[in-house]
């Protein structure tokens, strides 16, 4: 194997491993950018967009008793398709055309950290 092939393979492998690590670290950044305006930085439903005239109460992701009722697939569906897909508010927009499946999966896992719960099988 040539030295150039080894160097190329090493660079590609390092880039791939970095991308996997970035994805795991990216979840909080994604949440803060896309979700915290309504759900709050701590996930309590108290984001800066939530004023007295806000038409709904955004979900509080820290309430384990409520979050445990949802499967990961339920949460992913709402992120991808928006609130109306589960008869909830259209204030929850669909992010399926904005976020990749990997990013949505990372967000679901981040929400599970916020609630410190697993959720129902699903």
Secondary structure by P-SEA (a helix, b strand, c coil): ccaaaaaaaaaaaaaaaaaaaaaaaaaaaaaaccccccccccccccccccccccccccccccaaaaaaaccaaaaaaaaaccccccccccccccccccccaaaaaaaaaaaaaaaccccccc
